[in-house]
Amino acid sequence: MRTKHLIPNNAAGLTYAARDYSAGEDHGGGDGVGGDPFEGFPDAVLGLIVSKLPLRSAVAASAISRRWRGAVAAAPALDLDFAAAFPAAPRRRAAFAAAVTAALGSSAPPHRHPLRRLRLALEGFFDQAFAASAADHLASWLTAAAARGVERLELHLPRSRLAVLPPSLLACTSLTSLTLRLDRYALPLPSFTTFTRLSRLHIACVSLNAEDDFFGDLFLHCKEVRYLILEKCRVGALRLTGPSRLCSLAITDCSWTEESALAVFEMPELRILHYSGAIAARHIIDGEVSLEDVLLNIEKPLVKPREAALRELLTLVGNARRLALSPWCIEQFARPEEWSKLQLDKVRWLTCIVERREEGALSIVPLLSNCRNVEELCVSVVPSQGKWRRNSGDGGSHGVLGGKRVSVKHLKVVRMKYIDESRSGFKLVKVLLKNASALETMTIVPSMDGLEQAKFRRRVLKLRKSSQNASVQFCTAG
């Protein structure tokens, strides 16, 4: 096995080693040949060096000399990504897997070198060449990690009938952070009752059935869970039942069944909600919930959702202090129904993503009427695939004419990215300058270049400003 250039010449450890070795030569401590400059380094230093190396170099480092054989076992962090290490040589992964197993199973006392972080990305590892032995390797690695008191574990399993969660995973009782990325995992998740110290749980690409009470069992035994992230999961029903210390919930790009529901019970410390992708059929909130940071990046559903689901969702975010909305969510807030006219008096920071269409920028005006105490506004324009709605840029379709009904007396900072010179974009700038009496700074990143940007700038600077101290700035990049 070639070990040349495993450690860069500018590494601090190599510099100190060369210095100490030279000093040993000056005092007659070496003959100038055959010496190991790392011989005097403790295991903790060698383990720290190995933790900074890629997988191939970390494993190959154990072949440098006897002194390096226990370096992997002393590393505080390991990143084992087989697909990245061997993209064109899958058969070599078996040999390196055996080397990793031997290194992690070193005879050194495990309590001397605790393992802080372990990442196992096993894409391509469970192929037909050595799929049976891969499961054994994974079980032994997790056993060794549990013996060293692993605290943060990230496990990526590919789609394979042999890629299953081994029982040795439950032996990692010292975990504080766990990430499970399971590609179309068909088996139910095991009970995590042994993870009593778990604070952060990230689950991706898993099916969560309505009959399974996985989260009820989780919050009953793992009372330290503060952060929960669900990514690209297929959810039948998500029932979060406390009492719990959960403070952050992120639901990212999940798919929901037709009769799905998101239920939150007794979560008094829940402050952060990030909800993106598809929308559940029902939202049930029981108990006092006081959110502070809300992101609703929900895509427009193919089937119109029930009004009860929208009413429950919008009511949930009514007490947020920091609010970010996607184009479809902005349209729901601007609907004329009485139940959708929420008074978002607690919102201080508002972020809106609008589509680049004729009335896209002005679509946030009704929302601003509900956010009376907003202090900082960020508007970002993204391309729209739909057709422009013509004859709708006069503001009449939004119930606002000339901004007379817009109340933004507390608005101080405005950031507008990729605003163009259309009637909607220019009129939004005009409405804000006319009504924001406390405005201090407005930063605009136009979507045009050259002469068109200069014309747009001159038009904006001629507008009347309600705040005499307002400063309008133009930037070329967001």
C-alpha positions in Angstrom: 0.0 0.0 0.0 1.4 3.4 -1.0 1.7 5.8 1.9 3.5 8.7 0.2 2.1 12.2 0.7 -0.4 11.1 3.3 0.4 14.1 5.5 1.0 17.5 3.9 4.4 19.1 4.5 2.9 22.2 6.0 1.1 20.2 8.8 2.0 21.5 12.2 2.7 18.0 13.5 5.3 17.3 10.8 7.0 20.6 11.4 7.4 19.9 15.1 8.5 16.3 14.4 11.3 17.4 12.0 12.4 20.0 14.6 12.5 17.5 17.4 14.2 14.9 15.2 16.9 17.4 14.2 17.5 18.2 17.8 17.9 14.6 18.6 20.5 14.3 15.9 22.5 17.2 17.3 22.6 15.5 20.7 23.6 12.2 19.3 20.1 10.8 19.6 19.9 9.5 16.0 22.1 8.2 13.2 20.2 10.1 10.5 18.7 7.0 8.9 15.7 4.9 9.7 14.3 7.1 12.4 10.5 7.8 12.9 9.9 11.6 13.6 6.5 10.7 15.1 7.9 8.2 17.6 7.6 10.6 20.5 4.1 11.8 19.7 1.3 10.7 22.0 -1.7 8.7 20.7 -4.0 11.7 21.1 -1.9 13.8 18.7 -1.7 11.1 16.1 -5.4 10.5 16.4 -6.1 14.2 15.8 -3.9 14.1 12.7 -5.8 11.1 11.3 -9.1 12.7 12.0 -8.2 15.5 9.5 -7.4 13.1 6.7 -9.6 11.5 4.1 -10.7 7.9 4.5 -8.1 6.4 2.3 -5.3 8.3 3.9 -6.6 7.6 7.5 -6.6 3.9 6.9 -3.3 3.9 5.0 -1.7 5.8 7.9 -1.9 2.7 10.0 0.6 1.0 7.5 3.3 3.6 7.9 4.8 2.0 11.0 3.8 0.2 14.2 3.5 3.6 15.9 0.6 4.6 13.6 -1.4 1.3 13.9 -3.5 2.6 16.8 -3.9 6.2 15.4 -7.4 5.5 13.9 -8.6 4.1 17.2 -7.4 7.3 18.9 -9.1 9.7 16.4 -11.8 11.9 18.0 -13.7 12.2 14.6 -13.9 9.8 11.7 -15.6 10.3 8.3 -16.0 7.0 6.5 -17.4 7.8 3.0 -16.7 4.8 0.8 -18.4 6.2 -2.3 -16.3 9.3 -2.3 -13.1 7.4 -1.4 -13.4 4.7 -4.1 -15.7 6.0 -6.9 -14.0 3.8 -9.5 -12.7 0.8 -7.5 -15.6 -0.8 -5.6 -13.7 -4.0 -4.9 -11.0 -2.3 -2.9 -13.6 -1.2 -0.4 -13.7 -4.7 1.1 -10.0 -4.6 1.9 -10.3 -1.1 3.4 -13.4 -2.1 5.3 -11.4 -4.9 6.9 -8.6 -2.4 7.8 -11.1 0.0 9.4 -12.6 -2.9 11.4 -9.1 -3.9 12.6 -8.2 -0.3 13.4 -11.4 0.5 15.3 -11.1 -2.8 17.2 -7.7 -1.9 18.6 -6.7 -3.3 21.9 -6.2 0.2 23.3 -8.5 1.0 26.3 -11.5 2.7 24.7 -12.0 5.2 27.6 -8.6 6.7 26.8 -9.6 8.1 23.4 -13.3 9.0 23.3 -15.0 9.3 19.9 -16.8 12.6 19.4 -18.2 12.3 15.9 -18.6 9.4 13.5 -20.0 9.6 9.9 -20.7 6.4 8.0 -21.7 6.9 4.4 -22.1 3.5 2.9 -23.4 4.2 -0.6 -22.2 1.4 -2.9 -20.9 -0.7 0.0 -23.9 -3.1 0.1 -23.5 -4.4 -3.5 -23.4 -8.0 -4.5 -19.6 -8.3 -4.2 -19.5 -8.2 -0.4 -23.0 -7.4 0.8 -23.0 -10.1 3.5 -19.8 -9.0 5.0 -20.8 -5.3 4.8 -23.5 -5.9 7.4 -21.0 -7.5 9.8 -18.6 -4.6 9.3 -21.3 -2.1 10.1 -22.3 -3.9 13.3 -18.7 -4.1 14.5 -18.1 -0.5 13.7 -21.1 0.6 15.7 -20.0 -1.7 18.6 -16.6 -0.1 18.6 -18.1 3.4 18.5 -20.4 2.5 21.4 -17.4 1.3 23.4 -15.6 4.7 22.8 -18.7 6.7 23.8 -19.6 8.2 20.5 -21.6 11.4 20.9 -22.5 12.4 17.3 -23.4 9.8 14.8 -24.4 10.2 11.1 -25.4 7.0 9.3 -26.2 6.9 5.6 -27.6 3.5 4.4 -28.2 2.8 0.7 -31.2 1.0 -0.7 -30.6 -2.7 -0.1 -32.4 -5.6 1.5 -29.2 -6.2 3.6 -28.7 -2.6 4.6 -30.5 -2.7 7.9 -30.0 -1.0 11.3 -28.0 -3.4 13.4 -28.9 -3.9 17.1 -25.5 -2.5 18.0 -26.8 0.9 17.2 -28.9 0.9 20.3 -25.8 0.3 22.4 -24.6 3.9 21.6 -26.2 5.2 24.7 -23.9 8.3 24.9 -25.4 9.8 21.7 -26.4 13.5 21.8 -26.9 13.8 18.0 -28.2 11.2 15.6 -28.7 11.5 11.8 -30.3 8.6 10.0 -30.4 8.9 6.2 -32.1 5.7 5.0 -32.9 5.3 1.3 -36.4 3.9 1.1 -36.1 2.0 4.3 -39.0 -0.4 4.5 -38.6 -1.8 8.0 -40.0 0.1 11.0 -37.6 2.1 13.1 -36.5 0.5 16.4 -37.4 2.1 19.7 -34.8 4.6 20.8 -35.5 4.2 24.5 -31.7 3.8 25.3 -30.8 7.2 23.9 -31.6 9.1 27.1 -29.0 11.8 26.3 -30.2 12.5 22.8 -30.7 16.1 22.0 -30.9 16.3 18.2 -32.6 13.7 15.9 -32.5 14.0 12.1 -34.4 11.3 10.1 -34.4 11.3 6.3 -36.0 9.1 3.6 -38.1 7.0 6.1 -41.8 6.0 5.9 -43.7 7.0 9.1 -47.0 5.0 9.3 -50.0 6.3 11.0 -50.2 3.2 13.2 -46.6 3.6 14.5 -46.2 5.4 17.8 -42.5 6.0 17.3 -42.4 9.6 18.4 -44.7 9.0 21.4 -42.2 6.4 22.6 -39.3 8.7 21.8 -40.5 11.7 23.8 -41.6 9.5 26.7 -38.1 8.1 27.2 -35.8 10.7 25.6 -36.7 13.7 27.5 -33.6 15.7 26.4 -34.7 15.9 22.7 -34.6 19.6 21.6 -34.3 19.5 17.8 -36.2 17.2 15.5 -35.7 17.3 11.7 -37.7 15.2 9.2 -36.4 15.3 5.6 -38.0 13.6 2.6 -40.0 11.2 4.6 -43.4 9.7 3.6 -45.7 10.6 6.5 -49.1 9.1 7.2 -49.5 10.8 10.5 -47.0 12.8 12.6 -48.1 12.9 16.2 -45.8 14.7 18.6 -47.0 14.2 22.2 -45.4 15.7 25.2 -44.7 16.9 27.7 -41.4 17.5 26.0 -38.5 20.0 25.8 -38.7 20.1 22.0 -37.8 23.7 20.9 -37.2 23.2 17.1 -39.2 21.3 14.5 -38.2 21.1 10.8 -40.3 19.3 8.2 -38.5 19.5 4.9 -39.8 18.1 1.5 -41.9 15.4 3.1 -44.8 13.7 1.2 -48.1 13.2 3.0 -50.9 10.8 2.4 -54.4 11.9 1.6 -55.6 11.5 5.2 -52.4 12.7 6.8 -52.3 14.9 9.9 -49.7 16.9 11.9 -50.6 16.9 15.6 -48.7 18.7 18.3 -49.7 18.2 21.9 -48.1 19.7 25.1 -45.0 21.3 23.5 -44.7 24.5 25.6 -41.0 25.1 24.7 -41.6 24.9 20.9 -40.2 28.1 19.4 -38.9 27.2 15.8 -41.0 25.7 13.0 -39.6 25.2 9.5 -42.2 23.7 7.2 -41.3 23.3 3.5 -42.5 21.1 0.6 -46.0 19.6 0.7 -48.7 20.3 3.2 -50.5 17.9 5.5 -54.3 17.4 5.2 -54.8 18.5 8.9 -53.0 20.5 11.5 -54.0 19.9 15.1 -52.4 22.0 17.8 -53.3 21.4 21.5 -51.8 23.4 24.3 -50.1 26.7 24.5 -47.6 27.2 21.6 -45.7 30.5 21.3 -43.5 30.3 18.1 -40.7 32.8 17.5 -39.2 31.7 14.2 -41.4 30.3 11.5 -40.5 29.4 7.9 -43.4 28.4 5.6 -41.9 27.4 2.3 -44.9 25.3 1.2 -45.3 24.6 -2.5 -48.7 25.0 -4.2 -50.5 21.7 -3.9 -51.9 19.9 -6.9 -55.2 19.5 -5.1 -56.7 22.4 -3.3 -56.4 21.9 0.5 -59.4 22.1 2.8 -60.0 25.5 4.3 -59.8 24.0 7.7 -56.2 22.9 7.1 -55.3 26.4 6.0 -57.1 28.0 8.9 -55.2 25.8 11.4 -51.9 26.4 9.8 -52.2 30.2 9.6 -53.5 30.4 13.1 -50.4 28.5 14.3 -48.0 31.1 13.0 -50.1 34.1 14.2 -47.8 34.8 17.2 -44.4 34.4 15.5 -41.8 37.1 15.8 -39.7 36.0 12.7 -41.7 34.9 9.7 -40.6 33.7 6.2 -43.2 32.9 3.5 -43.2 31.3 0.1 -45.2 32.7 -2.8 -48.1 30.3 -2.3 -48.3 31.1 1.5 -48.3 34.8 0.7 -51.3 34.3 -1.5 -53.1 32.5 1.3 -52.6 35.5 3.7 -53.9 37.8 1.0 -57.1 36.0 0.4 -60.3 37.9 1.1 -61.8 35.3 3.5 -62.4 36.6 7.0 -60.7 33.7 8.6 -57.4 34.4 6.7 -57.2 38.1 7.9 -54.9 37.4 10.8 -53.4 40.2 12.8 -49.7 39.3 12.9 -48.9 42.0 15.5 -45.9 40.1 17.0 -44.0 39.8 13.7 -40.8 41.9 13.8 -38.8 40.3 11.0 -40.6 39.4 7.8 -39.1 37.6 4.7 -41.1 37.2 1.6 -40.2 35.2 -1.5 -42.3 36.4 -4.5 -42.5 35.3 -8.1 -41.3 37.4 -11.0 -44.7 38.2 -12.6 -46.7 41.3 -13.3 -48.2 41.6 -9.8 -45.8 39.4 -7.9 -44.1 42.1 -5.8 -47.4 43.8 -4.9 -48.7 40.6 -3.6 -47.1 41.3 -0.2 -49.0 44.5 0.4 -52.0 42.9 2.1 -49.6 40.9 4.2 -47.9 44.1 5.3 -51.3 45.5 6.4 -51.5 42.6 8.9 -47.9 42.9 10.1 -48.3 46.3 11.7 -45.2 46.2 13.9 -42.7 44.7 11.4 -39.3 46.4 11.8 -37.2 44.5 9.1 -38.5 43.4 5.7 -36.7 41.3 3.1 -38.2 40.7 -0.3 -36.6 38.2 -2.7 -37.9 37.8 -6.3 -37.5 34.4 -8.0 -38.3 33.4 -11.6 -41.9 32.2 -12.2 -42.8 29.4 -14.6 -46.4 30.6 -14.8 -47.9 33.2 -17.2 -48.1 36.9 -16.2 -51.5 38.0 -15.0 -52.1 41.0 -17.2 -54.2 44.0 -16.1 -53.6 43.2 -12.5 -50.7 45.6 -11.7 -52.9 48.5 -10.6 -53.2 47.2 -7.0 -57.0 46.8 -7.2 -56.9 43.0 -7.0 -55.1 43.2 -3.7 -57.6 45.6 -2.0 -54.9 48.3 -1.8 -54.9 51.5 -3.9 -51.8 53.6 -3.7 -50.8 52.2 -0.4 -53.3 54.2 1.6 -54.2 51.2 3.8 -50.7 50.1 4.4 -49.5 50.7 8.0 -45.7 50.1 8.4 -44.9 52.8 10.9 -42.3 50.7 12.7 -40.4 49.6 9.5 -36.7 50.5 9.8 -34.8 48.2 7.4 -35.8 47.0 3.9 -33.8 44.6 1.7 -35.1 43.9 -1.8 -33.3 41.4 -4.0 -33.6 41.2 -7.8 -36.4 43.8 -8.1 -37.1 44.8 -11.7 -38.5 47.9 -13.3 -42.0 46.4 -13.8 -45.0 48.3 -12.6 -45.3 45.9 -9.6 -41.7 46.2 -8.5 -41.4 49.9 -8.8 -44.8 50.5 -7.1 -43.8 48.4 -4.1 -40.7 50.6 -3.6 -43.0 53.6 -3.9 -45.5 52.3 -1.4 -42.7 51.5 1.2 -41.0 54.9 0.8 -44.3 56.7 1.1 -45.6 54.9 4.2 -42.5 53.9 6.2 -42.1 57.0 8.4 -39.3 55.3 10.6 -37.4 53.9 7.6 -33.6 54.1 8.1 -32.1 51.9 5.3 -33.4 50.5 2.0 -31.1 48.3 0.1 -32.1 47.3 -3.5 -30.4 44.7 -5.7 -31.9 45.3 -9.2 -32.3 42.5 -11.7 -31.1 44.7 -14.6 -27.7 45.7 -15.7 -26.1 48.7 -17.3 -28.4 51.5 -18.6 -31.7 49.9 -17.4 -30.3 49.8 -13.9 -29.3 53.4 -14.0 -32.7 54.5 -15.2 -34.4 52.5 -12.4 -32.1 54.1 -9.9 -32.9 57.6 -11.0 -36.7 56.9 -10.8 -36.4 55.5 -7.3 -34.3 58.4 -6.0 -37.0 60.9 -7.3 -39.7 59.3 -5.1 -41.0 61.1 -2.1 -39.9 59.6 1.2 -41.9 59.7 4.4 -38.8 59.4 6.5 -36.3 62.2 6.1 -33.4 60.0 7.4 -34.1 57.2 5.0 -31.0 56.1 3.0 -31.6 54.2 -0.3 -28.7 52.1 -1.4 -28.1 50.1 -4.6 -26.0 46.9 -4.8 -25.0 44.8 -7.7 -25.1 41.4 -5.9 -27.3 39.9 -3.3 
